[in-house]
Amino acid sequence: MPQYLYRYRPFNQNALLELIHGELYFSSPASFNDPFDGNNMFSFDGATDDHWRTFLEKFSIRSYPDLSPEDRKERIDTIIRSGAHREKEFHALQQESWGRILTKLNEGYGVACLSSNPDDILMWSHYGGCHKGFCLIFDRAPLQQVFLCQEVTYSVTYPVFGEFVGQDFNGIAKSFLFTKSDHWAYESEYRLLVDPRTRADKPGDRLYPIPEGALLGVIFGCRMPQKDRLTIREVVSRKWPKILIFEAKKSLNSYSVEIEPIGKKEQGDGV
């Protein structure tokens, strides 16, 4: 894993308040901009009878908890013997039923999206307020001590049924949150995952304190207005006096931005 991770932000009230209060907001997967992201779609390619037995037992225990072990086994054996589990209609039905369970679990989680790349012009355009926002620099190690931190896997196809069916429902739900279409590979994304439902201090709250020592710096977008830069500098000087300030500049030779430090004298101007 990379040592540093980056969180692109537009310059708006929510992003500014996060910086002022030293917090990270963890979104519900239900709010993601990609309808496939965390949507629990999966492929049955290569599924064996043993895979199906595992799946049907899990689904049966969750959906019909009062069934005796004997009755449950008999129902599962009947399905396997009939070959119904190999039919497309059965696949669609199970995908829909299981998908509803996993979607409900997923929507309760909180996700903070970061990148291993601070100079991607698409990331600045899409998530950094069209280059008018800023990007926070984090040390991964302190984040990982507090939150589940994992790299996103990019794929052309959906996750394969046989690869995750042996996990419990929460494990399966999490696996979907770390898999996306390869259309998004340019993001080089890492995700922090929490479960606000289990918080002891503030149950359900999606704002979490930034771990001590995690925030190392901030990068101004190449089109960030001077007045917004001054606002960020003022917040940094009061709340985060030890972090460094950088700026993205358009390259003179290519379609790219270069990240450069802002000198101490300039950092102090106007603060």
C-alpha positions in Angstrom: 0.0 0.0 0.0 1.2 3.6 -0.6 2.3 5.7 2.3 0.1 8.6 1.4 -3.5 8.9 0.4 -5.4 11.9 -1.0 -8.9 13.2 -0.6 -10.1 15.5 -3.3 -12.6 18.1 -2.1 -14.6 21.0 -3.7 -14.5 24.3 -1.9 -17.9 24.3 -0.2 -19.3 24.6 3.3 -19.3 20.8 4.1 -15.7 20.4 3.1 -14.6 23.5 5.0 -16.4 22.4 8.1 -14.7 19.0 7.9 -11.4 20.8 7.9 -12.3 23.2 10.6 -13.6 20.5 13.0 -11.0 17.9 12.0 -13.6 15.3 10.8 -14.2 12.9 7.9 -17.6 12.3 6.5 -18.4 8.7 5.6 -21.1 8.5 2.9 -23.7 5.8 2.6 -23.2 3.6 -0.5 -26.8 4.5 -1.4 -25.5 8.0 -2.4 -22.7 6.8 -4.8 -22.8 8.4 -8.2 -22.2 5.0 -10.0 -25.4 2.8 -10.0 -23.2 -0.3 -10.2 -21.0 0.7 -7.2 -21.9 -1.4 -4.1 -25.1 -2.6 -5.9 -24.3 -6.3 -5.1 -24.4 -7.6 -8.7 -22.5 -10.9 -9.1 -22.0 -13.6 -11.6 -22.8 -17.3 -11.2 -20.1 -18.3 -13.7 -18.3 -21.5 -12.5 -20.6 -22.0 -9.5 -20.6 -25.7 -8.3 -23.2 -27.6 -6.4 -21.1 -27.1 -3.2 -21.2 -23.4 -3.8 -24.9 -23.5 -4.2 -25.4 -25.6 -1.0 -23.4 -23.0 1.0 -25.4 -20.2 -0.5 -28.8 -21.8 0.0 -28.0 -22.7 3.5 -27.1 -19.1 4.4 -30.1 -17.8 2.6 -32.4 -20.3 4.3 -31.1 -19.6 7.8 -31.6 -15.9 7.3 -35.0 -16.1 5.6 -36.5 -19.1 7.4 -34.8 -19.2 10.9 -37.4 -21.5 12.4 -36.8 -24.4 10.0 -35.2 -27.5 11.6 -31.8 -28.5 10.3 -33.4 -31.6 8.8 -36.1 -29.7 6.9 -33.6 -27.2 5.8 -31.3 -29.9 4.4 -34.2 -31.6 2.7 -35.2 -28.4 0.9 -31.7 -27.7 -0.2 -31.2 -31.3 -1.4 -34.5 -31.1 -3.4 -33.3 -28.0 -5.2 -29.9 -29.5 -6.0 -31.4 -32.8 -7.2 -33.9 -31.0 -9.4 -31.2 -29.0 -11.1 -33.3 -25.8 -10.7 -30.2 -24.0 -9.4 -28.7 -24.1 -12.8 -31.6 -22.3 -14.6 -31.3 -18.7 -15.5 -34.7 -17.9 -13.9 -33.5 -19.3 -10.6 -30.3 -17.3 -10.8 -32.3 -14.1 -11.4 -34.6 -14.8 -8.5 -31.7 -15.5 -6.1 -29.7 -12.6 -7.3 -32.7 -10.3 -6.6 -33.4 -11.9 -3.2 -29.8 -11.9 -2.0 -29.2 -8.5 -3.5 -31.9 -7.0 -1.3 -30.3 -8.4 1.8 -26.8 -7.2 0.9 -28.1 -3.7 -0.2 -29.7 -3.2 3.1 -26.5 -4.1 4.9 -24.4 -2.0 2.5 -26.5 1.1 2.9 -25.7 1.2 6.6 -21.9 1.3 6.1 -20.0 4.5 5.8 -17.3 5.0 3.1 -14.7 7.7 2.7 -13.1 7.7 -0.8 -9.4 8.5 -1.3 -6.9 8.1 -4.0 -3.2 7.2 -4.2 -2.7 9.8 -6.9 -2.7 13.6 -6.1 -2.1 14.9 -9.7 -4.8 13.3 -11.8 -6.5 16.0 -13.8 -9.8 14.0 -14.1 -9.9 13.6 -10.3 -9.4 17.3 -9.9 -12.1 18.0 -12.4 -14.6 15.5 -11.0 -14.0 15.7 -7.2 -11.8 18.8 -6.7 -14.4 21.3 -7.8 -13.1 21.6 -11.4 -9.6 22.4 -10.1 -11.1 25.2 -7.9 -11.1 23.0 -4.8 -8.4 21.4 -2.7 -6.9 18.0 -1.9 -6.0 16.7 1.6 -2.9 14.6 2.1 -3.1 11.8 4.6 -0.6 9.4 6.1 -2.2 6.0 5.6 -0.8 4.4 8.7 -2.8 6.4 11.3 -5.9 6.0 9.2 -5.5 2.3 9.0 -5.2 2.0 12.8 -8.7 3.4 13.2 -10.6 2.5 10.0 -10.7 -0.5 7.7 -8.6 0.7 4.7 -8.5 -1.2 1.5 -7.6 -0.7 -2.2 -10.5 -0.9 -4.7 -10.4 -3.7 -7.2 -11.4 -2.8 -10.8 -13.0 -5.4 -13.0 -14.8 -5.8 -16.3 -17.1 -8.4 -14.9 -19.1 -8.7 -11.7 -17.6 -10.5 -8.7 -17.9 -14.3 -9.1 -20.4 -16.1 -6.8 -18.0 -18.9 -5.9 -15.3 -16.6 -4.7 -17.3 -15.0 -1.9 -20.1 -17.3 -1.1 -18.3 -18.8 1.9 -18.2 -15.5 3.8 -20.8 -14.3 6.2 -23.3 -11.7 4.9 -21.3 -8.7 6.4 -18.1 -10.0 4.8 -19.9 -10.4 1.4 -21.4 -6.9 1.7 -18.0 -5.4 2.4 -16.4 -7.2 -0.6 -18.9 -5.5 -2.9 -17.9 -2.1 -1.6 -14.3 -2.7 -2.7 -15.0 -3.8 -6.2 -15.9 -1.4 -9.1 -16.1 -1.3 -12.9 -12.7 -0.8 -14.6 -14.2 2.4 -16.1 -13.2 4.0 -12.8 -9.6 2.7 -12.7 -8.2 6.2 -13.2 -9.3 7.0 -9.7 -6.6 4.7 -8.1 -9.1 4.5 -5.2 -8.6 3.4 -1.6 -11.6 3.3 0.7 -12.0 3.8 4.4 -14.9 1.8 5.8 -16.9 2.2 9.0 -20.2 1.0 10.4 -21.9 4.0 12.1 -24.6 1.6 13.4 -22.1 0.2 15.9 -20.7 3.5 17.2 -20.8 3.6 21.0 -20.2 7.4 21.3 -22.6 8.7 18.6 -24.7 5.8 17.1 -25.5 6.5 13.5 -23.3 9.6 13.2 -21.3 9.6 9.9 -18.7 12.2 11.0 -15.6 10.7 12.5 -12.6 12.5 14.0 -9.4 12.5 11.8 -6.9 10.3 13.7 -4.0 12.2 15.3 -1.1 12.5 12.9 -3.1 11.5 9.8 -3.5 14.8 8.1 -0.1 16.0 6.6 -1.0 18.6 4.1 -3.3 20.3 1.7 -3.0 21.0 -2.0 -4.7 23.9 -3.7 -6.3 23.3 -7.1 -4.7 25.1 -10.0 -7.8 27.3 -10.5 -8.6 27.9 -6.8 -9.4 31.5 -6.3 -7.1 33.5 -4.0 -9.9 34.3 -1.5 -10.5 30.6 -1.0 -6.8 29.9 -0.6 -6.7 32.6 2.1 -9.7 30.9 3.8 -8.0 27.5 3.8 -4.7 29.1 5.0 -6.5 30.7 7.9 -8.1 27.4 9.0 -4.8 25.6 8.6 -2.9 28.1 10.7 -5.4 27.8 13.6 -6.3 24.1 13.5 -3.4 22.4 11.7 -0.3 24.6 12.2 2.2 21.8 11.4 0.8 20.6 8.1 2.3 21.7 4.7 0.6 23.6 1.9 1.1 22.8 -1.8 -0.5 23.9 -5.0 -1.2 22.2 -8.3 0.2 24.0 -11.3 -0.5 23.3 -15.0 2.5 21.7 -16.7 4.2 23.8 -19.3 4.9 20.7 -21.5 2.0 18.2 -21.1 -1.7 17.8 -20.2 -1.0 17.4 -16.5 -0.6 19.2 -13.3 2.5 19.4 -11.1 2.4 19.6 -7.3 4.7 22.1 -5.8 5.2 23.3 -2.2 4.2 26.9 -1.3 7.0 28.7 0.4 6.7 29.7 4.1 6.5 33.4 3.2 3.6 32.8 0.8 1.9 30.5 3.2 1.8 33.2 5.8 0.6 36.0 3.5 -2.9 37.2 4.4 -3.2 34.9 7.4 
